[in-house]
Amino acid sequence: MNTSVVSAGDLVFEYVKPSPDWLRGVSLFSELSDKDIACFQDASQIRTYKKGKILYIEEEPAEYFYVINTGWIKLFHTMPDGDEVILDMLTTGHMVGENAIFEQNLHTSSAQIVEDTQLLTIPSKILKEQICLHPALALGMLSSMFLHHRNHYHMLALNAMQSAPQRVASFLLRLCPPNIKKGTTFYLPYDKTLIADTLGMKGATFSRALNILRHEIDLNIHDTRVDVSSVEQLIKFVHGSVAAKYMPKKPGPRA
């Protein structure tokens, strides 16, 4: 890959040209011909953004479409009174800004980088041209969007039925390494205030929920480090004893 570093006040600090093999690793492009891959390679870049960067604003024209390679992005609405409503948190493998392709080329939400993030950046114009030439590309996008939204709505429904401690436990469970039921250690992906906002609770409620979890499942959090003595106990707390024995762990999100 060809790399160029840019010193800029807008928090973008690196541009990288993706290789054909790198693009083929993105499921959306995995079935394209060498010629079509070359078209996307010529037009796209891998860009790295620092925490805090506003990627785009709701209802502004979409210039780019993105796929997250590493990091986290917050999707949100800004209410008339200025308050933010978090719609989703996206990480590795997720598409970002894809809704605009099907919504008169206008972004349907705002997006902000919440941790340093590396994105595959593709001009929307090129993507639209290729969709016209390859309808399977549009079907692939729609399939990824449907899968993500189905999982997202499932989580919303689950959260509506859970107590605050269970919601926090569900969030932590999704961060645990797959197929582990004994003790494990991992790190929070972003700050606790944002986690509380994402789960729809105040900071004090979030803190109380963590205190309950510390006593119920022997969980310890220091800064961003999380130590769980038993993932099985965490599963039981969220889903019950039967689930702890039979429930398979879900894989991470992919585009």
N, C-alpha and C positions, 0 to 999 in steps of 0.2 A: 504494500500500500504506500502511496505517496502522502507524506504528512507535511502540513504547514501550520506554524503556530502564529496566532494573531493576538496582538496586545491591544485590547479594546475595553472600553468602559461598560459595554453591554453584557459583560460576563461570559461571552463566548471566548474560549481560549485555544481551541484546536480544531483543524479541519483535516480529515483523512479521506482519501479516495478509496472506496471499497474495491476489493478484488472480485473477480467473477465467482470464485469459490465462496467468498464471504457472503455474497448475495444469494447464492444457492442454499446457504444455511438458513435463510429466512424462508419459512414454509410457504409464504405467499408467492415466492418466485421459484420455488424448487422445481417446478415442472416446465419452466420456460426454456426455449431454445437458446443456443449460444448467441444467436443474433439478437434476440430480445433481451437477454441478460446484458449484452454489450450496450444496448440502448439505455437501460437503466443505469449501468455503470458510468456512462458518459455524463448523465444528468444528475446523479446523486452524489451525496457526500456523507461521511460519518462525522458528525459534529459533537463536540463535548461542551456542555454548559455547566456553569457553577450554580450552586444552590442559590435560590432567590430569583432567578431569571424568569420573567413572564414570557412564555413561549408564544402565546397568542391571546387575543381578547374576543369574548363572545360577540357574534354578529359581524365581525370584521371579515373581509374577503380572505379566503384560504389560499396562501401562496404555496404552502408545503404540506406534505403528508409525512408522518413519522412512524418509525418502528423503534421501540426501546431496546437497546442492546444491554445497558446496565443503568442502574439508578432508579429514581422514583419521580413520578409526576402527579400533581394534584389537578383534578378537573373540578371546576366550581362555577356557580352562578353568583353574581353580585346583585343583591336585592336593592330596591329603590332607596332604602334607608342606609345603604352602604355595607350592610352585613353580608358575609360570605356564607353560602351553603355549599358544603363539599358534596360533590356528586359521586366521585370515585377516586381511588388511588391506584395508579397503574405502575407496573414494573416490567422486568425483562420479558421480552416476547410480545408485549401488547402493542397494538396499533394506536396511534394518537392522531386526532384530526381527520379520521376517515369519514366521519359523519358528513362533513362538508361536501364530500364528493357527491352525495345523494341529496343535499339540502341547499340547492342553488348556490353552491360554492361559498356558503357562509358558515363560519364556525358556530356550533350550537352551544358551546360553553367556553369558558376561559381555561387556560392551562398554565401551571407554574411548576418550575423545577423545585423540588423540595429536598433533594440530595443531588450531589454532582451526578450528572447523567450523560450517557453517550447515546446518541440517536442516529439512526439511518434517516437522512433527510432527502426527500424526493419531491421535485416540483409537481404540484397538483396537475399542471397542464400536461406533463409527460404521462402521468398516471392515467388521466382521462383518455389520452390518445391511445394508450396501450389497451385500456379496457374496451374501447371501440373495436380494436383489432382482435382482441382475445377475450371473448365473453367469459371464459373460464376464470379469468383473473377477477372479474366482478363477483362471480359465484364464490370464489375463494374468500374474498373480502367479506361478503355477506355471511358466509358460514362462520368465519372467525368472530364477526360482530355478534351474530346470534348466540354463539356458544358463550361469549363473555357476558352478554346481557342476561342470558338465562341464569348463569352462575351468580351474577350480581343480584338479580331479583330474588334468587333463592336465599342469599345471605341477608337481604333486607327483610324477607319474610321471617327468617330464623331469628334475626335480631329483635323483631317486634314481639316475639314470644319469650325472649330470654330476659333474665334479670341483668343488672349492670355487671356483676361479677362474672356471669356466664358469657356476656358479650366480650369482656376483656379476655376471658379464658379462650374463647373461640378465636380471637385475634392471635393470641399467643400460640395456639395449637397450629394455626396455618403457617407459623414461622418455624415450627419444629422440623428437623430433618425427617424425611419419609422413612416409614418402616422401623421406627424406634419406639419402644414402649418403656424402656428403662430411663435412667437419667440422661439429660442432655444439656448443652449450653449453646446459646445463640445470642445474637445482638439485635436490638430494636432497629428497624430500618429508618426511622425518623423520630423526631422529638416527641416527648410524651404529651405535650399540649396538642399537637396535631393528631396524635392517636386518639385522644379524648374527643376532639372535634369530629374526627372520622367516624367514631362510634356513637356520636350524637349525645354526648354527656358533658357536664361541666367538669372542670378540673378537680373540684372537691369530691365529686361522685367517683371519678376515676381513681383518685387516691384511696378512697374507702374500699373500692372494689379490689384494688391491689392488696390492701391489708387483709381482706377476707381470704384472698387466694394464698397469701403467705402462710396463713394458719391452716387452711383446708387442704392444700396440696404440697406444702413445703416448697414454696417458690421463693426465690430471692432475686431482687433486681438491684443492681448497683450501676448507676449511670445508664449506659445502654446495654450492659451485659445482663442476660437472664439465665439463671440456673434453675432447672426443673429437676427435682429428685426422681419423679416418675411421670413419664408422658402418659402412661396408662391411667394414672389418677386424674390427670388433666382431661383426658377423654371422658372418663366417668363423670367428672364434674359438669362437662358440657352436654353430653349425650346420654349418660346413664351407663350402668354396668354391662348391659348386653352389647352396647356399641363398642365399649373398650375391648371386648373379646373378638368381635367379628367385623367391625367397621374398617374397610381399607383406607389407607391414607391417600389423599388426593395429590396428584402431581402438581407442580408449579404451573402458572399460566404460560401459554405459548400462543403466538399469533397464528 
